[in-house]
Amino acid sequence: MLLPEVNCYHYTYRIINKYFGAMRSRPEPKEISTKDPEMQGERRISYYFESNPYIMIGWHKPTFPSRDDYVFDVISEILAGGKSSRLYKSLVLDKKISSSVSSWNGAPGARYDNLFVVFSTPRSPHVPEEVEKAVYLEIERFIENVSEKELRKVINKLESSMVFDLDTNRGVARLLSYYQTIFGDWKYSVNYMNALKTITLDDIKRVSKKYLRKSNRIVGILYDSRKKEN
């Protein structure tokens, strides 16, 4: 039998108070300051496993509150944010050398400086190196001719996604708690869209040229160990 909603909240509070009520708040610990040294050249790693081939390309970048982090949210969406993105249309639909492509701004976590990563699964008989070259070529084209239309489309998409997140109490709680925990300020969620709307094409080109370069990237390739090496 379902309990009345008000009783459910009361029961939940009793349980939380029973196990956590004796805990007393303490001052926040000092933040850990960590920063990777600037890369002096490309790094590559290969791994062999009984699996389909896979490729990951990551570029070092700053995290919040750097403006460049906001810019990378836009870059990530334009390059690999869904089936209308540049890399998906180029690698999956047009060239048919990949079966999937995606990106992640903030790998492996957002609290400290991190990576912007592009992931892709080569489509047989194409090999990871072929996909890698195609990714770099598309990024070069992106830097040269990214359009205002693409920029506005992505900002609208990111704004609507945030609005949908705020559609429920659960969504609001998840969003605010995430920003408070990771960035130490729930108001980040309020200022996020305002910051995105100030991003320009010059910002995108500047950030892309600054970070999406060979000497700043790490490339990881998974090879199928069941196939003979060339």
TAPE-V371187 format. One line per field, one symbol per residue. phi: phi as a letter, one per 30 degrees, with the letter a starting at -180 (. if undefined). Layout:
phi=???
This chain:
phi=.ddeedddddddddddddcbdddcdbddddddcbbddddcldcbbbbcadaddabbbbbdadcecdddddddddeedddbcjdcdddddddcdddhcbcaaabbcjddacdcebbcbccacdcecdcedddeddddddddddddbecddddddddddddddddddcdbddddddddddddddciaddedddedddddcdcddddddddddcdbedccbcbbccdddcddd
